[in-house]
Amino acid sequence: RHGRQHRPVPLGRELTYDLRPAAYDSADAQLLTDEVQLEYTRRYGGEGDTNPLDPAEFVPPAGQFFVVYVDDVPAAMGGWRRHGNDAEIRRMYVRPQFQSRGLARVVLDQIESTAREVGFTQMILETGLAQPEAIELYRSAGYDDIPAFGFYAEEELSVHLGKLL
């Protein structure tokens, strides 16, 4: 279940991908992190997401991180880490050339199922108003507004969502 997975995701033509567990500080995860940081800077200004993340937070059982590959090219990523009694989604990102093909949902499903397997009963996350596609994804997956928490609790552009697993 946590190894290499091949699942076709239809979108016009068959898109075959591999969902692989990865270290948050792996080269591919950091490549995608650099890209999403540029996107945060473009959308919000400043230096992107300045919330510090320790790669150890994504080591099981405290958390897990995943990279999705299409033809061995890193296409998407995301992970979860412990936040008190909850699991918190971090670093969900799909590269522009792979968007709108269902990969975000693939990562989200994997994040939720692995957190549930470890025993978490609630998933939480923080995103921003300048990311309407992320908000739409999470709301369509059953996430609702929750009280603000964490690093961006006081930011007026922040959106805090949660879902019972």
N, C-alpha and C positions, 0 to 999 in steps of 0.2 A: 504493500500500500504506500509506503514512503519512498520506494525506490523509483526507478525510471518508469514513466508511464507514457503510453502512446494512446492518444484518444483523438479521433477526428472531430474537428469543430467546423461545421458547415458554414460557408459564406460564399455562395457562388461556386467556388471550387473547393475541394477538400483541403483543409489546412490541418496538417499533422504536427503535433507538438510533443515535447517532452517536458514534463513538470518534474523538477529535481530539487531535493533539499540542497541548500547551499549555506555556506558560512556568510554572515553579513559582510565580513571583510574580504571575501573572495574577489578576485579581479573582475568577474562579470557583474557581481552585485554592486561593486564600487563604480564600474562604468555606468550602469543604469542610475545609480545614486547621483553621480555627477550630472547626468542628463536631467533628472527630475529637479535637482537643485537649480539648474538654469531655467527650467520651466517655472519654478516657484518665484525666482527673481523676476522673470518676465511678467508674471501675473500679479505679484505683490510688491515688487521693488525690494530694495535692501539686499541682504545676503542669502536669501532663500530660507530654508528651515534651519534655524539655529538651535533647535532642541537637540542637546547632545545624546548620542546613542552609543552604547558600549556593545561591541560585537558579542560579548558574553551573555547579553540579555536575550539573544536569539539561539542559545544552545539548549537543547532539550534537557530537562523537562521545563525549564523556565521560559522557553520560547522556541520558535522555529522560524526559519526563513527559507524562501523558495525562489527559484528562477525558472522561468518558462523559456524553452528554446524552440525555435522554428528553424528547421534545417541547420541545427547547431549554432544558430545566431541567437544571442540573448534577446528576448522579445518583451518580457514582462517580469515583474518581481513583486514580492510582498511577504510580510511576515507578521508574527505576533510576539508579544512579550508580556510577562506578568506585570500587572498594574494593580497592586493590592490584591483583592480577591478576584479580580477580573482579568481577562486577556485583552490586550490592546493591540489593534491593528496598526502597523507602521509600514511606511515606505511602499504602499501600493502604487504601481506605475506600469503603464503599458506604453512602449515606444510608439510614436505617431504612425509609423508605417504598418503597425500591427493592431491599431485601434479598431473598434467596431467589429471585431471578429469573435467575441466571446471570451477572450483571454482573461479579462479582469474578473469575470464571473468564475472562471476556472480557478484562479488564484484565491479569490474570496472563499469559494467552497472548500478548498484545501486548508486554508487558514482556519475556518470554522470547524471543520471536522477534526483536525489535529488538536486544536485547543479543547474541543469537547472530549476527545479520547484521553487527554491528560486529566480531565476532571473539572474544567472550567464550565460555569453555567451562564456566564454573561460575557459578551464581546462588546468592547467599547472602542471608539475612535474619535479623532478630531480631524476635521478637514476645514476648508474655507469657502466663503461665499464666491470667491473667484474660480472655484472648481465645480461648476454646476453639474458636469457630467459625473463627477465622483458622488455628489449628493444624490443625484438621480439613481446611480447604481445602488448605493447603500439603502436608500428608501425603498427601491423596488425589491430589495432582498430582505425587507422587514425591519430595518433599523428606524428607530424613533428618536426624537430629541430627548436628551438627558441633561442633568445639571453639568455646567462647565467644570472641567477638571484639568489638572496638569499644567504643563509649560505655557500653554496658550489660553488658559482659563480667563484671563482679563482682556483678551484681544477681541475687539468688536466684530472683526471679519470671521471669527472662528465659529464653526458649527460642530457641536458635540452630539454624537449619536451612539445608541446602544441597542443591543438585541439579546434576548434570552436564547441560549443555545439549547 
